[in-house]
Amino acid sequence: MSELMLTFYVFIIATFLGFELISKVPPTLHTPLMSGSNAISGVTILGALVVAGYGEGWTSLTGILGFFAVVFATINVFGGYVVTDRMLQMFKRKKQD
């Protein structure tokens, strides 16, 4: 079995497992858990940077995939902070005039 097929199988299994786990989370816990996990996934950026630097320049497939991994991981982390900030804004007391 080739390494690419093994990687594809792991991706498919992780997709189904992730969907099942997320669908079992109650709605009241979904936002806090997702915002926390998105913020923690900053480690993904480090892995993506390693992959981006592993290729032989930007023209290699590894370099291109690494670049997109960095972009998507950065969007994920930024979204986690935005969701967390929005959630915390709901708990602030409103000033009365």
C-alpha positions as CSV (number, residue, x, y, z in Angstrom):
1,M,0.0,0.0,0.0
2,S,1.4,3.4,-0.9
3,E,2.0,6.1,1.6
4,L,-0.4,8.4,-0.2
5,M,-3.2,5.9,0.1
6,L,-2.5,5.3,3.8
7,T,-2.6,9.1,4.4
8,F,-5.9,9.3,2.5
9,Y,-7.4,6.5,4.7
10,V,-6.3,8.3,7.8
11,F,-7.8,11.5,6.5
12,I,-11.2,9.9,5.8
13,I,-11.3,8.1,9.2
14,A,-10.4,11.4,11.0
15,T,-13.2,13.2,9.0
16,F,-15.9,10.8,10.1
17,L,-14.6,10.6,13.7
18,G,-14.5,14.4,13.9
19,F,-18.0,14.7,12.6
20,E,-19.3,12.1,15.1
21,L,-17.6,13.8,18.0
22,I,-18.8,17.3,17.1
23,S,-22.4,16.2,16.5
24,K,-22.5,14.7,20.1
25,V,-21.6,17.9,21.8
26,P,-24.6,19.8,23.3
27,P,-25.2,23.2,21.8
28,T,-24.5,25.0,25.1
29,L,-20.9,23.6,25.1
30,H,-20.2,23.9,21.4
31,T,-19.0,27.5,21.4
32,P,-16.6,27.3,24.4
33,L,-15.1,24.0,23.3
34,M,-14.6,25.1,19.7
35,S,-13.1,28.5,20.6
36,G,-10.7,26.9,23.0
37,S,-9.7,24.2,20.5
38,N,-9.2,26.7,17.7
39,A,-7.0,28.8,19.9
40,I,-4.9,25.8,20.9
41,S,-4.5,24.7,17.3
42,G,-1.8,27.4,17.0
43,V,0.5,24.4,17.2
44,T,-0.8,23.5,13.8
45,I,0.8,26.6,12.4
46,L,4.2,25.3,13.6
47,G,3.7,22.0,11.8
48,A,2.5,23.8,8.7
49,L,5.6,26.0,8.7
50,V,7.8,22.9,8.9
51,V,5.9,21.3,6.0
52,A,6.2,24.5,4.0
53,G,9.9,24.7,4.6
54,Y,10.5,21.0,3.8
55,G,9.8,21.3,0.1
56,E,12.2,22.4,-2.6
57,G,10.9,25.9,-2.9
58,W,7.4,27.2,-3.7
59,T,7.1,25.2,-6.9
60,S,7.1,21.8,-5.2
61,L,3.9,20.2,-4.1
62,T,5.0,20.1,-0.5
63,G,5.8,23.8,-0.5
64,I,2.4,24.7,-2.0
65,L,0.5,22.4,0.4
66,G,2.5,23.8,3.3
67,F,1.6,27.3,2.3
68,F,-2.1,26.6,2.2
69,A,-1.8,24.8,5.6
70,V,-0.2,27.9,7.1
71,V,-3.0,30.1,5.7
72,F,-5.8,27.8,6.9
73,A,-4.3,27.3,10.3
74,T,-3.9,31.0,10.8
75,I,-7.5,31.6,9.8
76,N,-8.5,28.9,12.3
77,V,-6.6,30.4,15.1
78,F,-7.9,33.9,14.3
79,G,-11.4,32.6,14.2
80,G,-11.0,30.9,17.6
81,Y,-10.0,34.2,19.2
82,V,-12.8,36.1,17.5
83,V,-15.4,33.5,18.8
84,T,-13.9,33.6,22.3
85,D,-14.0,37.4,22.3
86,R,-17.6,37.5,21.1
87,M,-18.6,34.9,23.7
88,L,-17.0,36.9,26.5
89,Q,-18.7,40.1,25.4
90,M,-22.0,38.4,26.1
91,F,-21.1,38.1,29.8
92,K,-20.1,41.7,30.3
93,R,-22.5,44.0,32.2
94,K,-24.0,46.7,30.2
95,K,-23.5,50.3,31.4
96,Q,-26.6,52.0,32.5
97,D,-27.0,55.7,31.8
